[in-house]
Amino acid sequence: MSKLHPLLLLLTLTLAACGSSGGGGTPPGDDPAQAAFFKTQPEFGGAAPAGIDLVTPAQFMEAVKNGGKVITAQNLADERAAQERQDAQDDADARAYITAYPQFSSLLQPPSADALNADGDHLVSVPTASGAKSVVLMGNTFGKAVLATHARTFPSQSNQYSLYSTLYTDLDITLRKLNNSVQQFGLPAPAEVKNDSAERLAVLNKRASDVIREYGAEILNLVFLLDPANLEIGAKDQLDRTQKGACKPPAAGGISQNFDWPLKNLTTTVKDQGQRGTCWAFATVAVLEAEIARRDHKAVNLSEEDYAGHRFLEWAPRRFGEGGDPIGIAQKASAAGYTFAYESQWQYNKSLSRGENKATQTYTQSCNGYQDGSVNYGPCSNTTDQSDWYVTLVGGKLYLMRRLPDTGAGSGYRMGSPTDFWNQSDLDQSMVILLLRSVLGHPTTITIDARYMKPTANAAPSMVNMNPDANGFVAAQTKKNLPNGQADWELDHVMTVTGFISSQNLRRTLPNAPIADDFGYFIVKNSWGDCWGDQGYVYLPWTWVKSFTGQASTGLLPQ
């Protein structure tokens, strides 16, 4: 769509603000059809938000006919009020949770002066094979939202039942492979306890976890292999990656080069979130893509851009700051019956040139290199949702609309509601569940403190040198304290666990590999491109995951 020159935009909006009936807009009587159309549309009723494209009335009408929604200043004010209420509720619920688990107290600290926004997000640099790379770590507003959703979700009857159903099925598969049966341990079938209380289900989950723990040594070394998926469906220009083609070969001393695991050939390519705070979207989409490949033997590339766009425009509007709680957003997407789009239907925009104005809470240059004078890969705007936002002037009145792209039937895939299995009161239970899920080839999301991802042991947490060693291994770390005595622990990043290798198997195949503990390493897919880590993967020690994870989910199954 052809848009007006920025100088004309400034002039017309200024005239509109001064009450001019000209203002560059079409007089109401010149076009009867146009006059009739705008007579039925609500006037915006305020100054146009910064960074919105001015279009002609005819273009505006066409966009509305193609799915655009005309909105008012009151609509935006209502969305902001709803966001503030949700933030306040998250803050209250997180504070109550932190009373029981004071190790998260540092999340109550205000954002530092160098934060990108009031949420406390930070733009930081990480080393990669192609040079330093800028990424966004989420701030404490995100961390509190994670804890709040966890506090509301984990103890609920529906979540405890979902967790029991998952554990029962996983145990049945595992114990059969070990020439045993789940019935031997007196665990009732899920259908028998569907209406039991949350407290009763929590007891059953503890019993199931104890069985996993009892067979832990055998489970650590189980090998399940799944059929590989076909070539990727739904990709296009690979804007969701660091570059076309692999950045570097797998590390000779890494897990990827030397081992197989169930999801190795079922996990889609490593993607790159660029300079946006959308790790939660990438981790969630990675889980769903892997579960689709596992079930349908078909690799699909789903659109993180469309998933994030719907979140910011429909499920949980937020005009500035992109952090998101992965479980809470997935719950909203599932409840809305959201159908994922293919990447080709709305390609990802890394916004590598984007500027952020903390004072005005606005973005600039979000679309450089994506939708500008030289290229047009899809809808874009200086907003969190990056969808089309248009204003027009008719008879001196300002109208505003916004529109997500029409992806038709999309990929056809929807997503089941996630299961929250991280129990801060029983971390051993949480870890054996994560182990069993990983060994059986089910991906999970984990929300962690990325500042502790270091190549050397017991390093201080910091926003520099966040990377594994040359072969992808993160060293064992000890949680440090702040000067006030509080644990120095944030929840600032989300990644996807795709597998597990025991220390015993690692030592047998790679005798010179670092052994961080007696358990082993989780194989984790990141969203910082395939030049980081071992082709985009990092190997986190068992004890590291146990120490620095604050939320984990599974069960994001395709529907």
MIFI-18815 format. One record per residue: residue in one letter; x, y, z of N, C-alpha, C in turn. Coordinates in steps of 0.2 Angstrom, whole numbers, plus 5000, padded with zeros to 4 digits. Each point is the difference from the previous one (the first is absolute). Layout:
BEGIN
aXYZXYZXYZ
...
***
This chain:
BEGIN
m500449945000499650065000500450065000
s499950054996500450064999499850055006
k500550025003499950045006500250074999
l499850055004500150074999500750025002
h500350054997500750025002500050035008
p500549985004500050025007499950085001
l500250044995499950075001499250024999
l499749964995499350015000499649985005
l500349945003499749975006500050055006
l500650035001500050055005499650064999
l499950024994499650064999499349995001
t499749944997499349985001499849995007
l500449975004499849985006500150065005
t500450054998500050065004499450044998
l499850014994499450034998499449975003
a500049935001499449975003500050025007
a500650005003500050025007499750075002
c500150044995499850075000499350014998
g499749954998499350004999499850024993
s500550004995499950014993499549954997
s499650034996499549954996500449984994
g500550034998500449974994500549955002
g500550025003500549955003500249944995
g500050014993500249954996499549954999
g499450005004499549954999499550024995
t499649954998499550014995499450035003
p499850064997499350035003499549955000
p499550005005499649945000499550004995
g499950054996499450004995500349984993
d500649994999500349994993499949934997
d499949955005499949934998499549975004
p499449994997499449985004500149935004
a500449964996500149935003500550015006
q500550044999500550015005499650045006
a499650054999499750035005499549955004
a499749964997499549955003500449955004
f500649984998500549965003500250035007
f500350064999500350035006499450025005
k499450014998499550025004499849945005
t500249944998499849945005500649995004
q500650034999500649985004500150055006
p500349985005500150045006500750044999
e499950075001500650045000500549985005
f500650014999500549985005500050045006
g499950065000499950045006500650025004
g500550014996500750025004500550004995
a500650025003500650014995500249934998
a500249994994500249944997500749975004
p500049945001500649975003500650014996
a500650015003500650014996500149944996
g500350014994500349954995499449964996
i499450035000499549974996500050024993
d499949964995500050024993499350044998
l500150064997499450034997499949984993
v499449984999499849984993499450044998
t499849994993499450044998499449965002
p499450045000499449975002499849944996
a500250004994499849944996500449945002
q500750015002500449945002499749985007
f499850055004499849985007499349964999
m499650024996499449964999500149934997
e500549994996500249944997500349955005
a500450035005500349965005499549985005
v499550045002499449985004499649944997
k499950014993499649954997500449935000
n500750005001500449945000500249985007
g499650025005500149975006500250055006
g500150074998500350055004499450025005
k500250015006499550025005500150075002
v499550055000500150075001499950005008
i500550045003500050005007500050085002
t499950015006500050075003500550015006
a500150065001500550015006499849975006
q499349995001499749975006500249935000
n500049964994500249935000500749995002
l500550054998500749995002500050025007
a499650045003500150025007499749945004
d499549974998499749945003500549945000
e500449994995500549954999500650015005
r500250075001500550025004499849985007
a499350025002499849995007500049925001
a499849964995500049935001500749975002
q500550034996500749985001500250025007
e499850065002500250025007499749965005
r499449984999499649965005500449935000
q500249974994500349945000500750005003
d500450054999500650015003499950015008
a499550035002499950015007499949935003
q499549964997499949945002500649955000
d500450004995500649965000500450025005
d500150075002500450025005499849975007
a499450015001499749975006500149935001
d499849964995500149935000500749985001
a500550034996500749995001500250015007
r499850065003500350015006499749955006
a499449984999499849945004500449944999
y500249984994500449954999500750005003
i500250064999500750025002500049995008
t499550025003500049995008500149935001
a499849954996500149935002500749984997
y500250034995500649984997500550074999
p500350025005500350065001500750004995
q500249944997500550004996499950044993
f499450024999499850044994499950075002
s500250035006499950065002500350064996
s500649984996500350054996499650024994
l499449964999499650024995499650065002
l500050025006499650065002500450065000
q500650004997500450065000499850044994
p500050075000499850044995500549994994
p499850024994500449994994500650055001
s500649984997500650045000500050064995
a500450055001500050064996500149984993
d500449954998500249984994499549964996
a499449985004499549964997499750034994
l499749964995499750034994499350035001
n499749975006499350035001499949985007
a499350025002499850005007500049925002
d499949964995500049935002500749975002
g500550044999500749985002500449964995
d499749994994500449974994500750034999
h500449964998500750024998500249984993
l500350044996500449984994500749985002
v500249944999500749985002500349974994
s500749995000500449974995500249935002
v499949954996500349945001500549984994
p500549965002500549984995499749944996
t500250014993499849944996500549994995
a500049954996500549984995500150054995
s499450044999500150064994500150075004
g500250005006500150065003499550025006
a500050055003499650025005499350014997
k499549985004499350004998499650045006
s499550044998499650035005499349965001
v499949995006499349965002499750045006
v499449985001499650035005499949955006
l500150025006499949965006499450045003
m499549965002499450025003500150035007
g499650055002500150035007499649975005
n499950035006499749975006499250004999
t499750054996499349994998499949944997
f500449984996499949934997500149945005
g500550015004500149955005499449995005
k499750065002499550005004499349974997
a500050014994499449974996500149935000
v500649974999500149935000499849975006
l500350035006499849975006499250015002
a499750054998499350015001499649944996
t500249994994499649954996500149935003
h500749995002500149945003499649995007
a500050055004499650005006499349984999
r499750034995499349994998499949934997
t500549984996499849944996500249935003
f500750005003500249945002499649965005
p499750035005499649965005499349994998
s499850024994499350004998499849924999
q499449985001499849944998500149984993
s499850044995500149984993500849994999
n500450045002500749994999500349945003
q499849995007500249935003499849944996
y499350014998499849944996500449994993
s500150054997500450004994500749975001
l500350025005500649985002500049925002
y499549985003500049935002499849964994
s499650024995499949974994500649994996
t500450055000500750004996500549955004
l500050005006500549965004499849934999
y499349985001499849934999500249984993
t499850034995500249984993500749994999
d500450055002500849995000500249945004
l499849995006500249955004499849934997
d499450004997499849934997500549984994
i500250054996500449994994500749985003
t500250045005500749985003500149945003
l499549985004500049945004499949944996
r499750014995499949944995500749984997
k500350064998500749994997500549975005
l499850015007500549975005499649935003
n499649974996499749945001499650005007
n499650065001499650015006499450034998
s499550025004499450034999499850055005
v499750054998499850055004499549985005
q499649954998499549975005500349975006
q500649985000500349975005500150055006
f500050064999500150055005499350035003
g499549974998499350025002499850074998
l500350024994499750074998499449994996
p499550035002499350004996500150034993
a499649974995500050034994499750075000
p500250054996499850075000499250015000
a499749964996499350005000499649995006
e500349965005499849995006500050055005
v500550054999500150065005499850064997
k499750014994499950064996499750055005
n499549985004499650055004500350005007
d500649975002500350015006500250075002
s500150015006500250075002500750014998
a500250075000500750014998500549975005
e499850005007500449985005500149924999
r499549964998500149934999500449994994
l499950044995500449994994500850025001
a500150055004500750025002500349945003
v499649965004500349945004500249954995
l499649994995500149954994500650024996
n500150064999500550034996500749995004
k499950005007500649995004500249934999
r499549955001500149934999500349984993
a499750034995500349994993500750025000
s500250065003500750034999500449955004
d499849975006500449965004500249944996
v499549974996500249944995500550024995
i500050064997500550024996500650015003
r500050025006500750015004500349935002
e499549955001500249935002500449974994
y499850024994500349974994500450054996
g500250055004500450054997500749984997
a500349955003500649984997499949974993
e499549964999499849974994499850054995
i499650055002499750054996500550044997
l500550025004500650044998500349974993
n500049945000500449974994499549964995
l499450025000499549974995500150044994
v499949964994500150044994499349984996
f499750064998499449994996500150044994
l499949974994500150034994499450004996
l499850064997499450014996500250014993
d499549984996500150014992500150084999
p500450014995500250074998499450034997
a500050074999499450034997500250024993
n499650024995500150014994500350084999
l500150024994500350075000499550055002
e500350065002499650055004499450034995
i499450005003499550034996499850075003
g499950054996499850075003500550055000
a500649984998500650055000500050044994
k500350065000500150044994500650034999
d500150065003500750044998500549995006
q499849965005500449995006500250065004
l499650055000500150065004500049985008
d499749945002500049985007500749975002
r500550004996500649975001500650055000
t500649985002500650055000500250014993
q500049954996500250004993499849944996
k500050004993499849944997500649955000
g499849945002500649955000500350005007
a500349955002500349995007500650055001
c500050035006500550055002500749965000
k500049945003500649965001499849935001
p500549954999499949935001499949995007
p499649945002500049985007500750005004
a500050025006500649995004500249935000
a500749994999500249935000500049965007
g500050045005499949975007499450025003
g499550014996499350025002499549945000
i499550005003499549955000499749994994
s499850054996499750004994500449954995
q500650014999500449964996500149935002
n499949985006500249945002499549955003
f499350035001499549965003499450014996
d499549955000499350014998499650005006
w499450044999499550005005499350014997
p499549985003499350004997499950054995
l500150075002499850054996500550034996
k500649974999500550034997499850014992
n499749954997499750014993499350035000
l499750025005499350025000500050085002
t500550035002500050075002500250044994
t499650054999500150054995500650045001
t500250034994500650045000500050055006
v500650025002500150055005499950064997
k499650045004499750074998500450065003
d499850064998500450055003499450065002
q500050025006499550055002500250074999
g500650014998500350064998500050055006
q499850065000500150055005499350015003
r499649955001499350005003500049965005
g499550015005499949965006499549954999
t500149964995499549954998500249925002
c500549995004500249945002499549955001
w499550035004499449955002499649984994
a500050044995499649974994500449954996
f500750015000500449954996500049945004
a500150005007500049945004499349964999
t499550035000499349974999499949974994
v500250044994499949974994500549944998
a500650015003500549944999499749945003
v499650005006499749945003499549974996
l499550054997499549984996500249974994
e500550034996500349974994500349935001
a500349995006500349935001499549955002
e499550025003499449955002499649994993
i500050044996499749994993500449954996
a500750015000500449964997500049935003
r499949995006500049945004499449964998
r499450045000499449964998499949994993
d500150054996499850004993500649984995
h500650005003500649984996500150064994
k499850065002500050054996500350065003
a500650034997500350065003499650064997
v499850055005499650064998500450065003
n500050054996500350065003499450055001
l499850015006499550045002500250075002
s499550054999500250075001500050035007
e500650015003500050045006499750074999
e500150034995499850074999499250005000
d499749954998499250005000499849995007
y500449955003499849985007500150065005
a500550044999500250065004499550054998
g499850014994499650054998499349995003
h499749945000499449995003500050015008
r500649985003500050025007499950075002
f500450044996500150075001499350044998
l499749974995499450044998499349975003
e500049945002499449975001500049975008
w500549965001499949965007500350045006
a500550044999500350035005500450074998
p499650054997500350064997500550035005
r500550024997500650035003500350054995
r500050065001500250054995500850015000
f500349985006500850015000500349955004
g500549974998500349945004499749944997
e500449954999499849944996500049935004
g500250015007500049945004499449975001
g500049935001499449965000500149945004
d499549985004500049945004499849944995
p500449954999499949954995499449965001
i499949985007499449965002499350054999
g500050065003499450045000499850014993
i500550024995499850024993499849934997
a500349955001499849934997499349995002
q499850015006499349995003499550044996
k500250064999499550054996499949984993
a500649974997500049984993499549944999
s500149955005499649945000499350025001
a499850045005499350025001499750034995
a500450044996499750044994499949964994
g500349935000500049964994500450034995
y500550035001500550034995500349954996
t500050014993500349954995500750044998
f500549965001500750034998500050014993
a500350054998500250014993500749974998
y500149994994500749984998500450065000
e500649995000500550055000500050044993
s499849974995499950034993499550055000
q499549995004499450045000500150075004
w500450005005500350065003500749995003
q500450024996500749995002500350045005
y500549975004500250035006500450074998
n499950055004500450065000500550015006
k500649994999500550015005500150075003
s499750054996500150075002500750025003
l500549984996500750015002500250085000
s499650044997500150075000499650045005
r499549975004499550035003500350045006
g499750065001500250045006499450005005
e500150015006499550005005500150075004
n499550035001499950065004499749995006
k500449995006499749995006499550055003
a500250064998499650065003499350004996
t500049994994499350004996499749944999
q500449945002499749935000499849994992
t500550024996499949994993500649964996
y499849974995500649974996500150044993
t500650004997500150034994500449954996
q500050004993500449964996499949935000
s499449985003499949935001500049964993
c499850034995499949974993500650014996
n500650035002500550004995500349934998
g500150004994500249934997499549955000
y499450025002499449954999499550024996
q499850075001499550034996500250074999
d500450024995500250064999500050024992
g500450044998500050024993500349944995
s500449965003500349944996499749945001
v499749985005499749935001499350015004
n499649954999499350005003499949925002
y500249985006499949935002499349995003
g499650055002499449995003499850065004
p499450005003499850055005500550025005
c500050075001500550025005499850075003
s500250015006499850075003500550015006
n500050065003500450015006499649995006
t499849935001499649985005500249945003
t499849975005500249945003499749944995
d499450014998499749954996500250004992
q500350064998500350014994499549984994
s499450015001499549994995499850074997
d499650004995499850064997499650055004
w500350065001499650055003499950064996
y499450024998499950064995499650055003
v500250064999499550065001499850034994
t499550035000499850054994499650055002
l499950054996499650075002499450004995
v499550015003499450014995499650065003
g499950064997499750055002500250035007
g500750005001500350025006500049955006
k499749954999499949955005500549944999
l500349985005500549955000499749935002
y500249954995499849935001500649965000
l500049945005500549965001499849934999
m500449964997499849925000500749965000
r499949945002500649965001499749934997
r500549964997499849944997500649955000
l499849945003500549944999499949974993
p500649984997499949974993499549945000
d499749994994499549954999500449944998
t500149955005500449944998499549944998
g499450024999499549944998499949955005
a500149944998500049945004500649995004
g500550044998500749995004500349934998
s500349985005500349935000499549955001
g499450025004499549955002500249975007
y500650025003500149975006499850055006
r499749975005499950045006500449975006
m499950025006500549985005499649995006
g500149945003499749995007500350045005
s499650015006500250045005500649965004
p500550045002500649975003499949975007
t500549965001500049975007500650035004
d499950035005500550035005500249945005
f500749984999500249955005500550025004
w500250065000500650025005499750015007
n500349965005499850005007500650035004
q499950075001500650035004500149975007
s499449965003500149975006500349935000
d500049984994500449934999500350004993
l500650035000500450004994500249944997
d500149955005500249934997499449974996
q499450015002499449984997500050034993
s500150075000500050044993500649974996
m500549985002500649984996499949934997
v499749965004499949934997499450004995
i499550055001499550014994500450024994
l500450055001500350034994500549954997
l500349955004500449954997499649954996
l499449985003499649954996499750034994
r499850065000499750034994500650014995
s500650015002500550014995500349944997
v500049945004500249944998499549974995
l499450015001499449984996499950044993
g500450055000499950054994499450045000
h499950035006499550065000500350065002
p500050054996500350075001499750035006
t500450055004499750045005500350074999
t499650045003500350075001500250015007
i500650045001500250015006500250085000
t499850035006500150075001500650015005
i500550034998500749995004500350075001
d500650005003500450065001500649994995
a500050034995500549994995500650035002
r500150045005500650045002500549955003
y499749945001500549945003500249964995
m499950014994500249954994500750024999
k500549975003500750024999500449944998
p500650014997500449944998500549985006
t500150045005500449985005499649995007
a500249965004499649995006500050055005
n499450015004499950045005500250084999
a499850024994500150074998499450045003
a500150065000499550055003499550014994
p499450015002499550014995500150074997
s499950004993500150074997499749994993
m499950064997499750014993500650004995
v500549985002500649994995500249935000
n500349974994500349945000499549945001
m499350014998499549955001500149954994
n500449955001500149954995500349945003
p499949944997500449945002500750004998
d500349945001500750004997500049984993
a500649994997500049994993499649944997
n499849955004499749944998499250015003
g499850055003499350015001499849995008
f500549985004499949985007500050065004
v499550015004500050055006500349975006
a500450045004500349975006499650005006
a500149965005499650005006500150075003
q499450035003500050065003499750005007
t500250055004499750015007499750065000
k499450005003499650065000500350055005
k500150064998500350055004499550055003
n500250045005499550045004500250074998
l499550055000500150075000500350035006
p500250065000500350035006499550005006
n499350004998499550005006499949935002
g500349954998499949935002499549964996
q499650044996499549964996500449964994
a499749954998500349964995500050044993
d500549994997500150044993499749964995
w499350004999499749954996499450044996
e500150004994499550034995499649944996
l499550024997499749964995499950044994
d500549994995500150054995500049974993
h499949934999500149974994499649935000
v499749984994499749944999500349964994
m500149945001500349954995499649945000
t500249954996499749944998500449945002
v499949965004500349945002499849944995
t500549974996499849964995500349935002
g500449995005500349935001500550005006
f500349945001500449995006500549954999
i500650015002500649954999500349995007
s500049945003500349995006500750015001
s500350015006500750015000500449944999
q499649945001500349934999500149994992
n499550024997500149994992500450054997
l500050065003500550054998500749985001
r500249985006500749985001500249944996
r499549964998500249944996500250024993
t499650054997500150014993500550065000
l500050055004500550065000500350005007
p500649965001500350005006500350075002
n500150044995500350075002499450055001
a499449985000499550055001499950025007
p499850065002499950025007499549975003
i500049975006499549975004499850055005
a499450035000499850055005499849975006
d499649944999499749965006499949934998
d499749965005500049934999499449984995
f499650054999499449994996500150014992
g500150064998500150014993499850074998
y499950004993499850074997499449994996
f499650065001499450014996500250034993
i499749984995500250034993499450054999
v500350074999499550055000500150044994
k499450024997500050044994499850075002
n500550044997499950085002499750034994
s499950075000499750044995500550064998
w500649985001500550064999500449984993
g499749964996500449994994500449945000
d500249974995500549945000500750025000
c500250065000500750025002500250005007
w499549995004500150005008500049935002
g500449985005500049945002500249954995
d499849945001500149944995499550004995
q500050044995499550014995499450025003
g500050045005499450035003499849965006
y500349955001499849965006500550015006
v499849985006500450015006499849945004
y500549975003500049945005500050025007
l499450005003500050035007500049945005
p500550005005500049955005499449995004
w499949945002499449995005499950055005
t500650005004500050055006499950074998
w500250024994499950074998499250014999
v499749954996499350014999499650005006
k500249965005499750005007500050065003
s500650035000500150065004499850074996
f499950004994499950064997499350004995
t499649955001499450004997499450025005
g499650054997499450025005499349984997
q500049974994499349984997500249954995
a499649954999500149964994499349974998
s499949994994499449974997500049954995
t499549964999500049954995499349994998
g499949954995499349994998499750044995
l500550044997499750054994499949964994
l499549965000499949954995499650034994
p500149984994499650034994499349975000
q499550044998499349985000499850024993
***
